[in-house]
């Protein structure tokens, strides 16, 4: 925690006393649930295996390149 955050947390009770209102939505389980990011609960697979059709296509391309003795290259325009 840096000095700025630490100072803000120290000043919070003083500010609450000045305005006559206690900040109740700070650090409670309810506020954590309310403001949580639901995407963080999902276990994403960033390296999924290829679909069977894609695997077949890649094998067929490789076999055809071997038979034709020509490497297929996609041109970027």
Buried (B, 14 or more C-beta within 10 A) or exposed (E): EEEEEEEEEEEEEEEBEEEEEEEEEEEEEEEEEEEEEEEEEEEEEEEEEEEEEEEEEEEEEEEEEEEEEEEEEEEEE
